Amino acid sequence: MSVQNICCTKAYNILVSNDNVFLVDVRTREEWKQVGIPHKVIFLSWQLNKDFEDNFLSIINDKIHAMIFLLFRSGYRSFTAANFITNIGYKNCYNISDLFEGNNQNKG
């Protein structure tokens, strides 16, 4: 199964109405500080993170059927991470495909 794209509005609506959905933000800590941090998020930096798989599995290991949304500013890292997660057995992975850019004045 290939990774599917989802728009941020649809992902948000699903995320706030369902407890069995996870948002994995694969930006770096510097990017989190610059743009903000969404609520109900799992922080797993993708870039240069050799422990990504272990960190991911320690948090979501028993949730193989959960919906997993991956977030990155341009969609590139999140799509790559979603492919990786799909390849280790998680089939409901979605790349949040719209570009986003917030400001650091508000939360998330």
N, CA, C and O atoms as a MOPAC input file, in Angstrom:
PM7 MOZYME 1SCF
protein

 N      0.85200 1    -1.18800 1     0.00000 1
 C      0.00000 1     0.00000 1     0.00000 1
 C      0.88800 1     1.23800 1     0.00000 1
 O      1.89600 1     1.29200 1     0.70300 1
 N      0.51100 1     2.20400 1    -0.77600 1
 C      1.30800 1     3.42400 1    -0.85300 1
 C      0.76100 1     4.48500 1     0.09700 1
 O     -0.38400 1     4.42000 1     0.54500 1
 N      1.59700 1     5.44200 1     0.38200 1
 C      1.22000 1     6.54900 1     1.25800 1
 C      0.21000 1     7.42800 1     0.53900 1
 O      0.35500 1     7.72400 1    -0.64700 1
 N     -0.80600 1     7.83700 1     1.26700 1
 C     -1.81400 1     8.73300 1     0.71400 1
 C     -1.56700 1    10.14300 1     1.23100 1
 O     -1.06300 1    10.33100 1     2.33800 1
 N     -1.92300 1    11.12200 1     0.42500 1
 C     -1.87100 1    12.51000 1     0.85900 1
 C     -3.22500 1    12.90900 1     1.42000 1
 O     -4.26200 1    12.40000 1     0.99500 1
 N     -3.20400 1    13.82300 1     2.37900 1
 C     -4.42600 1    14.35900 1     2.96600 1
 C     -4.20600 1    15.84900 1     3.20300 1
 O     -3.10200 1    16.26700 1     3.55100 1
 N     -5.24900 1    16.64600 1     3.01600 1
 C     -5.09300 1    18.08600 1     3.25400 1
 C     -5.13400 1    18.35200 1     4.75900 1
 O     -5.69300 1    17.56100 1     5.52000 1
 N     -4.54700 1    19.45600 1     5.17900 1
 C     -4.42700 1    19.75100 1     6.60900 1
 C     -5.78900 1    19.94500 1     7.27400 1
 O     -5.95800 1    19.56800 1     8.43300 1
 N     -6.75200 1    20.51700 1     6.57700 1
 C     -8.07500 1    20.73700 1     7.17300 1
 C     -8.76500 1    19.41500 1     7.46300 1
 O     -9.32800 1    19.22900 1     8.54200 1
 N     -8.72500 1    18.50900 1     6.52000 1
 C     -9.34300 1    17.19300 1     6.72100 1
 C     -8.61400 1    16.42600 1     7.82800 1
 O     -9.25200 1    15.80300 1     8.67800 1
 N     -7.28700 1    16.47000 1     7.81800 1
 C     -6.50900 1    15.79800 1     8.86000 1
 C     -6.84500 1    16.36400 1    10.23400 1
 O     -7.01300 1    15.60800 1    11.19100 1
 N     -6.94300 1    17.67000 1    10.33800 1
 C     -7.27200 1    18.31200 1    11.61300 1
 C     -8.64400 1    17.85300 1    12.11100 1
 O     -8.79500 1    17.51000 1    13.28400 1
 N     -9.63400 1    17.84500 1    11.23200 1
 C    -10.98500 1    17.44400 1    11.63600 1
 C    -11.02300 1    16.00100 1    12.12000 1
 O    -11.72400 1    15.69100 1    13.08300 1
 N    -10.28700 1    15.12500 1    11.47100 1
 C    -10.21100 1    13.72900 1    11.91500 1
 C     -9.46100 1    13.64300 1    13.23700 1
 O     -9.87900 1    12.91900 1    14.14000 1
 N     -8.37300 1    14.36600 1    13.35600 1
 C     -7.53300 1    14.32300 1    14.55100 1
 C     -8.28600 1    14.75000 1    15.80700 1
 O     -8.16100 1    14.10700 1    16.84900 1
 N     -9.06000 1    15.81700 1    15.72100 1
 C     -9.74400 1    16.31400 1    16.91900 1
 C    -10.97500 1    15.49000 1    17.27600 1
 O    -11.49200 1    15.61100 1    18.38600 1
 N    -11.45100 1    14.65700 1    16.36100 1
 C    -12.66300 1    13.88500 1    16.64100 1
 C    -12.39400 1    12.40400 1    16.88000 1
 O    -13.33900 1    11.63300 1    17.04300 1
 N    -11.13900 1    11.99100 1    16.90600 1
 C    -10.82800 1    10.57500 1    17.01500 1
 C     -9.57400 1    10.38300 1    17.86700 1
 O     -8.52800 1    10.96700 1    17.58600 1
 N     -9.68800 1     9.56200 1    18.90800 1
 C     -8.54400 1     9.31800 1    19.79100 1
 C     -7.55000 1     8.30500 1    19.23300 1
 O     -6.43800 1     8.19100 1    19.74700 1
 N     -7.92900 1     7.57200 1    18.19900 1
 C     -7.04300 1     6.56200 1    17.63300 1
 C     -6.32900 1     7.08500 1    16.38100 1
 O     -6.09300 1     6.34200 1    15.42800 1
 N     -5.99400 1     8.36300 1    16.40700 1
 C     -5.26800 1     9.01400 1    15.31700 1
 C     -4.05000 1     9.70000 1    15.92600 1
 O     -4.13700 1    10.30500 1    16.99400 1
 N     -2.93000 1     9.60000 1    15.24600 1
 C     -1.69900 1    10.19600 1    15.74300 1
 C     -1.15200 1    11.18600 1    14.72700 1
 O     -1.19200 1    10.94600 1    13.52000 1
 N     -0.64700 1    12.28700 1    15.22500 1
 C      0.02500 1    13.28500 1    14.39900 1
 C      1.51000 1    13.22300 1    14.73000 1
 O      1.91700 1    13.50800 1    15.85600 1
 N      2.30800 1    12.85300 1    13.75100 1
 C      3.75100 1    12.76700 1    13.93300 1
 C      4.37700 1    13.93600 1    13.18200 1
 O      4.30400 1    14.01800 1    11.95600 1
 N      4.98700 1    14.82900 1    13.93200 1
 C      5.61400 1    16.02700 1    13.38500 1
 C      7.09400 1    15.72700 1    13.19700 1
 O      7.80900 1    15.50700 1    14.17500 1
 N      7.56000 1    15.71500 1    11.95900 1
 C      8.94000 1    15.32400 1    11.68500 1
 C      9.87300 1    16.51200 1    11.43500 1
 O     10.95100 1    16.35900 1    10.86100 1
 N      9.44400 1    17.69100 1    11.87200 1
 C     10.33500 1    18.85300 1    11.77800 1
 C     11.42600 1    18.75600 1    12.84100 1
 O     11.33900 1    17.93900 1    13.75900 1
 N     12.43200 1    19.57600 1    12.71400 1
 C     13.49600 1    19.63700 1    13.71500 1
 C     13.04100 1    20.51200 1    14.88700 1
 O     12.07000 1    21.26000 1    14.77100 1
 N     13.74000 1    20.41300 1    15.99800 1
 C     13.41400 1    21.25600 1    17.15800 1
 C     13.48100 1    22.74100 1    16.79600 1
 O     12.66000 1    23.53100 1    17.26200 1
 N     14.44400 1    23.11600 1    15.97800 1
 C     14.56000 1    24.51700 1    15.56300 1
 C     13.32500 1    24.95000 1    14.78200 1
 O     12.83700 1    26.06700 1    14.95300 1
 N     12.82200 1    24.06800 1    13.92500 1
 C     11.61600 1    24.38400 1    13.15900 1
 C     10.39300 1    24.46500 1    14.06800 1
 O      9.51300 1    25.29600 1    13.84100 1
 N     10.32600 1    23.62100 1    15.08700 1
 C      9.20800 1    23.69000 1    16.04000 1
 C      9.21200 1    25.04100 1    16.73800 1
 O      8.16400 1    25.66600 1    16.90500 1
 N     10.39300 1    25.48700 1    17.14600 1
 C     10.49500 1    26.78200 1    17.82700 1
 C     10.11500 1    27.93500 1    16.90600 1
 O      9.47300 1    28.89200 1    17.33700 1
 N     10.50600 1    27.84600 1    15.65500 1
 C     10.27200 1    28.92800 1    14.70600 1
 C      8.80100 1    29.05800 1    14.33200 1
 O      8.27600 1    30.17000 1    14.27900 1
 N      8.13600 1    27.95400 1    14.07400 1
 C      6.78200 1    27.99100 1    13.51900 1
 C      5.71000 1    27.72200 1    14.56200 1
 O      4.61300 1    28.27200 1    14.45900 1
 N      5.98300 1    26.91000 1    15.54200 1
 C      4.98500 1    26.58100 1    16.54700 1
 C      4.77600 1    25.08200 1    16.64000 1
 O      5.31700 1    24.30900 1    15.85000 1
 N      3.98700 1    24.69500 1    17.61300 1
 C      3.78300 1    23.28500 1    17.91100 1
 C      2.29600 1    22.97900 1    17.93800 1
 O      1.55600 1    23.58300 1    18.71500 1
 N      1.84100 1    22.03900 1    17.09100 1
 C      0.42500 1    21.66800 1    17.12600 1
 C      0.09800 1    20.86800 1    18.37900 1
 O      0.98400 1    20.27700 1    18.99700 1
 N     -1.16500 1    20.85200 1    18.74600 1
 C     -1.61700 1    20.05700 1    19.88500 1
 C     -1.72300 1    18.59300 1    19.47600 1
 O     -1.83800 1    18.28100 1    18.29100 1
 N     -1.68400 1    17.69400 1    20.46400 1
 C     -1.85300 1    16.25400 1    20.24800 1
 C     -0.83700 1    15.74200 1    19.23200 1
 O     -1.20100 1    15.07700 1    18.26200 1
 N      0.41400 1    16.04800 1    19.45600 1
 C      1.44400 1    15.71000 1    18.48000 1
 C      2.51600 1    14.83400 1    19.10900 1
 O      2.79700 1    14.93600 1    20.30300 1
 N      3.10300 1    13.98100 1    18.30100 1
 C      4.26100 1    13.18600 1    18.68200 1
 C      5.44900 1    13.81400 1    17.96500 1
 O      5.44200 1    13.94900 1    16.74100 1
 N      6.45600 1    14.19400 1    18.72200 1
 C      7.62500 1    14.84100 1    18.13200 1
 C      8.68800 1    13.80100 1    17.80900 1
 O      9.25500 1    13.18500 1    18.71200 1
 N      8.95400 1    13.61000 1    16.53900 1
 C     10.01700 1    12.71400 1    16.10300 1
 C     10.72500 1    13.36900 1    14.92700 1
 O     10.27300 1    13.26800 1    13.78600 1
 N     11.79600 1    14.01800 1    15.19900 1
 C     12.53600 1    14.67300 1    14.12400 1
 C     13.03200 1    13.62200 1    13.14100 1
 O     13.62400 1    12.62100 1    13.54600 1
 N     12.79700 1    13.84200 1    11.86200 1
 C     13.17600 1    12.86700 1    10.83600 1
 C     14.60400 1    13.09000 1    10.35500 1
 O     15.33400 1    12.12100 1    10.14900 1
 N     15.00700 1    14.30100 1    10.17800 1
 C     16.30700 1    14.60400 1     9.60500 1
 C     17.43200 1    14.15300 1    10.52900 1
 O     17.48600 1    14.54600 1    11.69500 1
 N     18.31600 1    13.33600 1    10.00400 1
 C     19.49500 1    12.87200 1    10.74000 1
 C     19.14100 1    12.17500 1    12.05000 1
 O     19.85600 1    12.32200 1    13.04100 1
 N     18.05600 1    11.42600 1    12.06400 1
 C     17.64300 1    10.74100 1    13.28200 1
 C     17.74300 1     9.24300 1    13.06100 1
 O     16.80400 1     8.62000 1    12.56500 1
 N     18.87400 1     8.66600 1    13.42500 1
 C     19.07300 1     7.23700 1    13.23700 1
 C     18.18100 1     6.41200 1    14.15600 1
 O     18.02500 1     5.21000 1    13.94300 1
 N     17.59700 1     7.03200 1    15.16900 1
 C     16.73500 1     6.32600 1    16.11600 1
 C     15.25700 1     6.49900 1    15.80600 1
 O     14.41500 1     6.15500 1    16.63600 1
 N     14.91800 1     7.02400 1    14.62800 1
 C     13.51400 1     7.30300 1    14.30400 1
 C     12.64200 1     6.06300 1    14.47300 1
 O     11.59600 1     6.12900 1    15.11900 1
 N     13.05700 1     4.93300 1    13.90100 1
 C     12.23100 1     3.72400 1    13.98100 1
 C     12.02700 1     3.29000 1    15.42700 1
 O     10.89900 1     3.00300 1    15.82600 1
 N     13.08900 1     3.23800 1    16.21600 1
 C     12.95700 1     2.83900 1    17.62000 1
 C     12.07500 1     3.80800 1    18.38900 1
 O     11.23300 1     3.38300 1    19.18000 1
 N     12.25600 1     5.10300 1    18.16900 1
 C     11.43100 1     6.10400 1    18.85700 1
 C      9.97000 1     5.97200 1    18.45500 1
 O      9.08000 1     6.02700 1    19.30400 1
 N      9.72400 1     5.80000 1    17.16700 1
 C      8.35900 1     5.64700 1    16.66800 1
 C      7.71000 1     4.41000 1    17.28000 1
 O      6.59400 1     4.48100 1    17.79400 1
 N      8.40800 1     3.27900 1    17.22500 1
 C      7.84500 1     2.03200 1    17.73800 1
 C      7.61800 1     2.07500 1    19.24200 1
 O      6.68700 1     1.43900 1    19.73700 1
 N      8.43700 1     2.80200 1    19.97700 1
 C      8.24100 1     2.88200 1    21.42900 1
 C      6.96400 1     3.63300 1    21.78300 1
 O      6.41200 1     3.44300 1    22.86700 1
 N      6.49500 1     4.48100 1    20.88200 1
 C      5.28800 1     5.27100 1    21.14100 1
 C      4.04900 1     4.62100 1    20.53800 1
 O      2.99900 1     4.59500 1    21.17900 1
 N      4.14800 1     4.10000 1    19.32900 1
 C      2.96600 1     3.64600 1    18.59200 1
 C      3.02200 1     2.14800 1    18.28800 1
 O      2.26300 1     1.68200 1    17.43800 1
 N      3.86200 1     1.40100 1    18.92600 1
 C      4.09900 1     0.00300 1    18.60100 1
 C      2.83400 1    -0.83700 1    18.47600 1
 O      2.69200 1    -1.57600 1    17.50200 1
 N      1.92600 1    -0.74800 1    19.41400 1
 C      0.73700 1    -1.60900 1    19.41500 1
 C     -0.44800 1    -0.98800 1    18.68400 1
 O     -1.56500 1    -1.49600 1    18.78500 1
 N     -0.23300 1     0.07700 1    17.96500 1
 C     -1.31600 1     0.79500 1    17.28000 1
 C     -1.20000 1     0.61300 1    15.76300 1
 O     -1.32300 1     1.58000 1    15.01200 1
 N     -0.96600 1    -0.61000 1    15.31600 1
 C     -0.69400 1    -0.88900 1    13.91000 1
 C     -1.82300 1    -0.45900 1    12.97600 1
 O     -1.57300 1    -0.16400 1    11.80700 1
 N     -3.06300 1    -0.42000 1    13.47300 1
 C     -4.20100 1    -0.05800 1    12.62700 1
 C     -4.63400 1     1.40000 1    12.79200 1
 O     -5.59300 1     1.83800 1    12.15800 1
 N     -3.94700 1     2.13400 1    13.62300 1
 C     -4.30300 1     3.54300 1    13.83900 1
 C     -3.99800 1     4.37000 1    12.59400 1
 O     -3.12100 1     4.02800 1    11.80100 1
 N     -4.73800 1     5.46200 1    12.44100 1
 C     -4.40500 1     6.43000 1    11.39400 1
 C     -3.22600 1     7.25400 1    11.89400 1
 O     -3.20700 1     7.69400 1    13.04400 1
 N     -2.25500 1     7.45800 1    11.03300 1
 C     -1.06700 1     8.21700 1    11.39900 1
 C     -0.87000 1     9.31100 1    10.35600 1
 O     -0.68700 1     9.03600 1     9.17000 1
 N     -0.91200 1    10.55500 1    10.82400 1
 C     -0.67900 1    11.70300 1     9.95100 1
 C      0.73500 1    12.20000 1    10.19000 1
 O      1.15200 1    12.35600 1    11.33800 1
 N      1.46700 1    12.44800 1     9.13500 1
 C      2.82200 1    12.96700 1     9.24900 1
 C      2.88000 1    14.37400 1     8.70000 1
 O      2.31800 1    14.67600 1     7.64800 1
 N      3.57300 1    15.22900 1     9.43400 1
 C      3.57100 1    16.66100 1     9.17600 1
 C      4.99000 1    17.18700 1     8.99000 1
 O      5.88900 1    16.89000 1     9.77700 1
 N      5.16400 1    17.96200 1     7.94600 1
 C      6.39800 1    18.70700 1     7.71600 1
 C      6.03500 1    19.93500 1     6.90400 1
 O      5.05400 1    19.92100 1     6.16100 1
 N      6.79700 1    20.97000 1     7.03500 1
 C      6.46200 1    22.24600 1     6.40000 1
 C      6.23600 1    22.11800 1     4.89600 1
 O      5.25400 1    22.65700 1     4.38700 1
 N      7.09700 1    21.43300 1     4.18200 1
 C      6.94200 1    21.33400 1     2.72400 1
 C      6.30000 1    20.03200 1     2.27700 1
 O      5.91000 1    19.91000 1     1.11600 1
 N      6.18100 1    19.05800 1     3.17000 1
 C      5.61400 1    17.76700 1     2.79600 1
 C      6.65300 1    16.74200 1     2.38400 1
 O      6.33500 1    15.55600 1     2.29000 1
 N      7.88900 1    17.16600 1     2.13400 1
 C      8.90700 1    16.22500 1     1.65900 1
 C      9.33100 1    15.23900 1     2.75100 1
 O      9.25000 1    14.02600 1     2.55400 1
 N      9.77400 1    15.74300 1     3.88400 1
 C     10.21800 1    14.85700 1     4.96400 1
 C      9.08200 1    13.98600 1     5.46700 1
 O      9.27800 1    12.80500 1     5.75400 1
 N      7.89200 1    14.56900 1     5.57400 1
 C      6.76000 1    13.78900 1     6.07800 1
 C      6.39800 1    12.66500 1     5.11200 1
 O      6.04400 1    11.57100 1     5.55200 1
 N      6.47800 1    12.91000 1     3.81400 1
 C      6.19100 1    11.86300 1     2.83600 1
 C      7.23200 1    10.75200 1     2.93000 1
 O      6.88800 1     9.57100 1     2.88100 1
 N      8.49200 1    11.12400 1     3.06300 1
 C      9.56600 1    10.14400 1     3.20700 1
 C      9.38100 1     9.32700 1     4.48500 1
 O      9.52900 1     8.10500 1     4.46500 1
 N      9.06000 1     9.98700 1     5.58600 1
 C      8.82400 1     9.28700 1     6.85300 1
 C      7.59200 1     8.39200 1     6.75900 1
 O      7.59600 1     7.27900 1     7.28600 1
 N      6.54300 1     8.86200 1     6.09600 1
 C      5.33000 1     8.05200 1     5.92900 1
 C      5.63000 1     6.79800 1     5.11500 1
 O      5.12200 1     5.72200 1     5.43100 1
 N      6.44200 1     6.92000 1     4.07900 1
 C      6.85800 1     5.73900 1     3.31300 1
 C      7.61400 1     4.76200 1     4.19500 1
 O      7.38300 1     3.55400 1     4.13300 1
 N      8.51000 1     5.27700 1     5.00800 1
 C      9.28000 1     4.43700 1     5.91700 1
 C      8.35100 1     3.69100 1     6.87500 1
 O      8.49000 1     2.48300 1     7.06600 1
 N      7.40700 1     4.41400 1     7.47400 1
 C      6.48300 1     3.80700 1     8.43500 1
 C      5.58900 1     2.77300 1     7.74700 1
 O      5.30200 1     1.72300 1     8.32100 1
 N      5.15400 1     3.06300 1     6.53700 1
 C      4.35500 1     2.09900 1     5.77300 1
 C      5.16100 1     0.82900 1     5.51700 1
 O      4.62700 1    -0.27600 1     5.61200 1
 N      6.42400 1     0.98100 1     5.19600 1
 C      7.27800 1    -0.17700 1     4.91000 1
 C      7.55600 1    -1.04500 1     6.12800 1
 O      7.93400 1    -2.20600 1     5.96900 1
 N      7.38200 1    -0.52100 1     7.33900 1
 C      7.57200 1    -1.36300 1     8.52700 1
 C      6.24900 1    -1.92600 1     9.03200 1
 O      6.19400 1    -2.51800 1    10.11000 1
 N      5.16300 1    -1.74000 1     8.24100 1
 C      3.92100 1    -2.43900 1     8.54200 1
 C      2.70000 1    -1.61700 1     8.87600 1
 O      1.61100 1    -2.17400 1     9.01300 1
 N      2.83900 1    -0.32000 1     9.01000 1
 C      1.69100 1     0.53500 1     9.32600 1
 C      1.03300 1     0.95400 1     8.01600 1
 O      1.68000 1     1.55600 1     7.15900 1
 N     -0.25500 1     0.63500 1     7.85800 1
 C     -0.91000 1     0.80400 1     6.55700 1
 C     -1.78700 1     2.04000 1     6.45500 1
 O     -2.23700 1     2.36800 1     5.35700 1
 N     -2.04700 1     2.73000 1     7.54100 1
 C     -2.92300 1     3.90400 1     7.52200 1
 C     -2.12300 1     5.18300 1     7.72900 1
 O     -2.45900 1     6.00400 1     8.58200 1
 N     -1.06600 1     5.34400 1     6.94600 1
 C     -0.19600 1     6.51800 1     7.05800 1
 C     -0.56600 1     7.54000 1     5.99700 1
 O     -0.75400 1     7.20800 1     4.82700 1
 N     -0.66500 1     8.77400 1     6.42500 1
 C     -1.04600 1     9.85900 1     5.52600 1
 C     -0.04100 1    10.99400 1     5.63700 1
 O      0.36200 1    11.38200 1     6.73300 1
 N      0.34800 1    11.50900 1     4.50700 1
 C      1.19800 1    12.68000 1     4.44500 1
 C      0.30200 1    13.91500 1     4.37000 1
 O     -0.52000 1    14.02700 1     3.46100 1
 N      0.45100 1    14.83300 1     5.30800 1
 C     -0.28900 1    16.09600 1     5.22700 1
 C      0.40500 1    16.91400 1     4.14800 1
 O      1.51700 1    17.40800 1     4.32800 1
 N     -0.28500 1    17.03800 1     3.02700 1
 C      0.37100 1    17.49100 1     1.80500 1
 C      0.39300 1    18.99500 1     1.58700 1
 O      1.23200 1    19.48900 1     0.83400 1
 N     -0.51300 1    19.74000 1     2.22800 1
 C     -0.48300 1    21.18000 1     1.98000 1
 C      0.69200 1    21.79600 1     2.71500 1
 O      1.07400 1    21.37700 1     3.80700 1
 N      1.23200 1    22.78200 1     2.08400 1
 C      2.30500 1    23.52500 1     2.73700 1
 C      1.70600 1    24.33700 1     3.86700 1
 O      0.55900 1    24.77600 1     3.77800 1
 N      2.45600 1    24.53900 1     4.91100 1
 C      1.96600 1    25.38700 1     5.98400 1
 C      3.09500 1    26.27500 1     6.45700 1
 O      4.27300 1    25.94300 1     6.32100 1
 N      2.72800 1    27.36600 1     6.99300 1
 C      3.69900 1    28.27100 1     7.60200 1
 C      2.92300 1    29.13300 1     8.57700 1
 O      2.05900 1    29.91500 1     8.18100 1
 N      3.22700 1    28.98900 1     9.81900 1
 C      2.55700 1    29.79900 1    10.82300 1
 C      3.49100 1    30.88700 1    11.31300 1
 O      4.44700 1    31.26700 1    10.63700 1
 N      3.18800 1    31.38200 1    12.51200 1
 C      4.10700 1    32.32700 1    13.12900 1
 C      4.31600 1    31.89900 1    14.56500 1
 O      3.60500 1    31.02200 1    15.05600 1
 N      5.25500 1    32.48500 1    15.23300 1
 C      5.55400 1    32.06400 1    16.59600 1
 C      4.77800 1    32.87000 1    17.62900 1
 O      5.13900 1    32.86700 1    18.80500 1
 N      3.72700 1    33.55200 1    17.21500 1
 C      2.92000 1    34.34600 1    18.13700 1
 C      1.81400 1    33.52100 1    18.79300 1
 O      1.32600 1    33.88600 1    19.86300 1
 N      1.42300 1    32.44000 1    18.18000 1
 C      0.33600 1    31.61100 1    18.69400 1
 C      0.83400 1    30.20000 1    18.93700 1
 O      1.88600 1    29.80800 1    18.43200 1
 N      0.07900 1    29.44000 1    19.70800 1
 C      0.41700 1    28.04700 1    19.95800 1
 C     -0.07400 1    27.20800 1    18.79000 1
 O     -1.21800 1    27.32600 1    18.35200 1
 N      0.83900 1    26.33900 1    18.28600 1
 C      0.49500 1    25.36700 1    17.24800 1
 C     -0.11400 1    25.96400 1    16.08300 1
 O     -0.45300 1    25.25800 1    15.13400 1

